[in-house]
Amino acid sequence: MPATSSSTRAIGLFGGSFDPIHHGHLIAGQAAAERLGLDELRYMPAREQPFKRGLHAAPAADRAAMLELAVAGAPKLAVEPIELGRPGPSYTAETLRALRVREPGAAFTLLLGSDAALELEAWHDAAALPGLARIVVFARAGIPVPPSSLISAGVEVPAVEISATDIRERVRAGRSIRYWVPDRVAEYVARHRLYLDGA
């Protein structure tokens, strides 16, 4: 279901805290990229999500470093660091405008989880979003795509019951996060002693 010409690069943007990145994020992103026929899927860590101001458990630099480790060597997967270079909060409309100036030959698709999509109409400058990118929501069995004129479509991805909150709780409890996250991410968490305190 690609909606671009052969000369236009179709780029997916999957934004979030990624606190930390886990296999659920990676499987959903890979599946969406394949189903939508994207040339590239970029994971886009927020410096500071507007709805999570002051609540990120790991610094933005650590979250971005774990993302780099997670996608290293994966065809068509990359990290988009644009929001890390700007002061927070990270507003998606502003990010998309900056990306369109930087890459005028690209057609952007913004990928959202169903939880984020529920809040979409409350986002900063939400009405402008469909003019800046196609908005596609991850659809899972039993979780319908929220009704919204801002959303272009849903894309079916496997349901993987892993959450970053659960991973942080496992770390604090001294339990293994192997298989929840890529091995290199688990090693990074241990080496940098992330998630031992707080939320």
N, C-alpha and C positions, 0 to 999 in steps of 0.2 A: 504493500500500500504506500510506496514512496510517492511524494507529491512534488517532485522536483524534476527539472530537465536533466539531461545527461551531462550538461556542462556546469551544473550547480552542485556544490558539495552539500550533502545532507548531513547536518551535524546535530546530534542529540545532546542535550544538557540535562544532567541529573544532579540537581542541587540538594544540599542538606548539610546537617552538622557533621555526619559521619564520625560519631563520637563513641566508639570507633567504627570504621568500615567493617562490614561482616559479609559472610557468604550470601545472606539474603539480598543485600544490595547488589552484589556482583552477579548473582543469578538473574535477578530482575532486569538489571541493565543489559546483560548479554542477550537475554531473550527478547527484550524490546528492540534492541539494535537489529537483531536478525529479522524480527517480524515487520519492522518498519523500513527495512532496507537502508539503514543509515550507513554512510561512509565512515563515520566516526562517532563514538559515544564518549563524552567527557563528563567525568565526575567533578562537580563544582562545589568545593567546600566553602561554606559561608564563614566569613570572618566573625560575624555576629548576627545570628538569625533574629529578626525583629520580635518574634514571639517567644524567643528564648534568651532575651538579653540578660546577661549576668549568670546564665544557667549552664553554659558549656562546661563540661567537666575537664576537658583537656584543652590546652592552648591551641589556637588556630594552626600554628606552625607544626605542632605534633600531629594534629588531625590530617593535615596535608601530607606530611611525611609518611604516615601510615597508608594513605591513599596511593602515593607513589609506589610504595612497596607492593601493595595489593595488585596493581595493574601492570607492573613491570613485565615486559615481554608479551603482554596480551595483545593480539592483533586487534586493531580498531578501537582499543580502549586507551584513554588518556586522562590526565588531570588538568582541569581548567582553573588556574590560580587567580583569575582576574579580581575576585572579590577580596582576596587576601591583601591586595595592594592598595585598597581603599579603606578609609575609616568606616567603622560600622555605624549603624546597622546596615546589613546588606539587603538592599531593595532590588528585587529581580527586574523590575521595569528599567531601572537605571543601568543594571548590568547588561541587559539585552540591547539597550541603545548603544552602549559602549562597544559591545561585540559587533554590532551591525556596522558601526563606523570602522572598526578595525578590520573586519572581514566582509566587505560588501558583496562578495561573490558566494556567500554561504546562505543556506536556508536552514534556520534553526528550529528544532523541535524541543520544547520544554517538557520534560517527563516528571510527573508528580505521582507520589503515592496517594492512595485514597484518603488518608488522614490529612495530608497537606491540602488536597483538593477541597475538602470540606470547609477549609478556611480561606479558599482562594478569593472569594468576593470581598473579603476584608483586607486583602493585601494592599499595600501602598500603590496607588495608580493602577489598580487592577483592570480598569476598563481599557487601558492601553495595551495590555499584554497580547491579545489575539492579533494585533497589528504588528507585533514585533516577533512573534514566534507561534508556531502551531503548538497548541497545548494538548498533550496526550496523558491520560491517567492510567496507571497500572491497574488492570482489572483482575481480581482473583475470585475464585468460586465463592459465592455467598456474600461477596462484598461488591455491591453495584457501584458503578461510576456515578458520582453525585450529579444531579441535574444542574447544569449551569450553561448559559449562553457563551461563557468564556472558553469552555472545553470543546475541542474539536472531535476527540474520539477517545476510546479506551483501547488498550492493547493487553491481551491476555498474557500473563506471566505465571510461572509456578508459584504456589503458595509455600513459603519457607518461614516457619514459625521461629524466627530468631529476632531479638530486639537488642539494640545497643544498651538499653536499660538493664536487661538481663545479664549482658556481658559484664557491665560495670559491677553489678551485684556479685557476680561470680568471682571477679578479681578481688573485691573487698573481702569476700568470705574465704579467700585462699583456694578456690577451686580452679581447675584447669579451664582454659578457654580454647584449647585445641579443638579443631573441627568447627567451632563457632566462627572463627576468623582464620584467614590465611596464616600459615606458620610464621612468616616473616613479620606479620602484624603482632602475633602473640609474643614473639621475641622482642619486638620494639616496646610493647606495653611493659613487659617484665624489666627490660634493661633501663627504661626511663621511669619506672615505678609509677606508672599512671594508674588512676582510678582506685588507689588505695584508701583515699579519704573522700568525703563529700558525696555528691550525687553522681 
